[in-house]
Amino acid sequence: LVLLIIFMITSPLVTQGVKVDLPQASAEPLDIDSKPPLVASVDADGRYYLTVGDSQNEPMSASDVAMLVKAHLEVEPGTPVVVNADGNVSYNAVIQLMVLLQREAGVPSVGLMTDTPEL
């Protein structure tokens, strides 16, 4: 439930980035007063990206994403980290990225982004 809330909050804040078809779910958005999140993305082709603020998105390896997240968290501890994955990406690719972020980058909690369902 908490992760769902985090994802709903970050979804409206992140208007740029990698083109993915997010799964839809009802959740609360992140608190507007929180730090801008780091967004680790996986596109439909399985390529990894990291978005930090207005940074340019270029494909990179999953280990490079983890290394950059770790470096950012050393400078800005407490920054939320969320995974933005295309709905057609395999579950395994998303889980592997989440595990990598937690084990190698030391992220205590990884959130998942979703789109708000259309009524």
ZASE-23076 format. One record per residue (C-alpha): residue number from 1; residue in three letters; x, y, z. Coordinates in Angstrom, 2 decimals. Each point is the difference from the previous one (the first is absolute). Layout:
BEGIN
n_res_px_py_pz
NUM_ALA_X_Y_Z
...
END
This chain:
BEGIN
n_res_px_py_pz
1_LEU_0.00_0.00_0.00
2_VAL_2.82_2.38_0.86
3_LEU_1.79_-0.78_-3.25
4_LEU_-3.19_0.55_-1.91
5_ILE_-0.39_3.38_1.69
6_ILE_3.57_0.92_-0.88
7_PHE_-0.50_-0.93_-3.63
8_MET_-3.21_1.95_-0.34
9_ILE_1.70_3.07_1.41
10_THR_3.03_-0.24_-2.28
11_SER_-2.00_-0.71_-3.12
12_PRO_-1.35_3.55_-0.43
13_LEU_3.38_1.50_0.91
14_VAL_1.86_-1.90_-2.69
15_THR_-1.27_1.32_-3.30
16_GLN_3.06_-0.76_-2.06
17_GLY_2.20_-2.99_-0.40
18_VAL_-0.01_-3.33_-1.70
19_LYS_-3.10_-0.97_-2.02
20_VAL_-1.62_-2.96_1.76
21_ASP_-3.54_-1.32_0.28
22_LEU_-0.43_-0.12_3.77
23_PRO_-2.36_-2.44_1.67
24_GLN_-3.07_1.75_1.38
25_ALA_-0.87_0.01_3.70
26_SER_-1.73_2.23_2.52
27_ALA_2.38_1.51_2.56
28_GLU_0.83_3.23_1.76
29_PRO_2.68_2.27_-1.53
30_LEU_3.26_0.88_1.77
31_ASP_0.00_2.95_2.35
32_ILE_0.66_3.17_-1.99
33_ASP_2.52_1.10_2.64
34_SER_2.20_-3.09_-0.45
35_LYS_3.28_0.04_-1.92
36_PRO_-0.28_-0.68_-3.74
37_PRO_0.37_-3.76_-0.45
38_LEU_2.65_-1.90_-1.90
39_VAL_-1.81_-1.91_-2.73
40_ALA_1.56_-3.25_-1.20
41_SER_-1.79_-1.01_-3.21
42_VAL_-0.25_-3.13_-2.12
43_ASP_-1.47_0.50_-3.47
44_ALA_-1.88_-2.55_-2.12
45_ASP_3.30_-1.17_-1.53
46_GLY_1.55_-0.68_3.43
47_ARG_2.38_2.99_-0.08
48_TYR_0.75_1.76_3.30
49_TYR_-0.04_3.74_0.66
50_LEU_0.43_2.31_2.99
51_THR_-1.77_3.33_0.23
52_VAL_1.16_2.54_2.56
53_GLY_-1.93_3.24_-0.26
54_ASP_0.31_1.28_-3.58
55_SER_2.87_-2.29_-1.00
56_GLN_0.24_-1.44_-3.50
57_ASN_-1.01_-3.63_-0.36
58_GLU_2.50_-2.31_-1.64
59_PRO_-0.07_-3.80_0.22
60_MET_2.46_-1.53_2.48
61_SER_0.62_-3.29_1.74
62_ALA_-1.90_-0.91_3.14
63_SER_3.26_0.06_1.98
64_ASP_0.71_3.55_-1.25
65_VAL_-3.47_1.05_1.20
66_ALA_0.77_-1.49_3.43
67_MET_3.41_1.73_0.13
68_LEU_-1.50_3.40_-0.87
69_VAL_-2.83_-0.43_2.52
70_LYS_2.51_-0.90_2.71
71_ALA_2.11_3.07_-0.80
72_HIS_-3.08_2.26_0.05
73_LEU_-1.17_-1.41_3.34
74_GLU_3.41_0.66_1.53
75_VAL_-0.41_3.68_-0.90
76_GLU_-3.79_0.23_0.59
77_PRO_-1.02_-2.66_2.55
78_GLY_-3.71_-0.57_0.34
79_THR_-0.76_0.57_-3.67
80_PRO_-2.89_-2.27_-1.05
81_VAL_0.80_-2.61_-2.66
82_VAL_-2.72_-1.36_-2.26
83_VAL_-0.09_-2.47_-2.86
84_ASN_-1.83_1.05_-3.16
85_ALA_-0.46_-3.10_-2.14
86_ASP_-1.96_-0.57_-3.18
87_GLY_-3.02_-2.24_0.59
88_ASN_1.32_-2.42_-2.63
89_VAL_3.38_-0.51_1.68
90_SER_0.48_-3.36_1.66
91_TYR_-0.62_-0.16_3.73
92_ASN_3.51_-1.43_0.38
93_ALA_1.63_3.11_-1.51
94_VAL_-1.82_2.26_2.47
95_ILE_0.83_-2.20_2.99
96_GLN_3.66_-0.28_-1.04
97_LEU_0.23_3.80_-0.19
98_MET_-1.63_0.39_3.41
99_VAL_2.35_-2.56_1.57
100_LEU_3.01_1.68_-1.61
101_LEU_-1.09_3.39_1.35
102_GLN_-0.42_-1.40_3.50
103_ARG_3.13_-2.17_0.15
104_GLU_2.55_1.98_-2.02
105_ALA_-1.28_3.56_0.38
106_GLY_-1.19_-0.39_3.60
107_VAL_-3.49_1.35_-0.68
108_PRO_-2.10_-0.81_3.09
109_SER_-3.35_0.14_-1.80
110_VAL_-0.76_-0.13_-3.72
111_GLY_-3.37_1.19_-1.27
112_LEU_-1.87_-0.89_-3.19
113_MET_-1.61_2.57_-2.28
114_THR_-3.47_-0.54_-1.45
115_ASP_-2.46_1.97_-2.09
116_THR_-3.36_0.99_1.41
117_PRO_-2.68_-2.23_-1.49
118_GLU_-2.32_1.65_-2.47
119_LEU_-3.63_-0.15_1.03
END
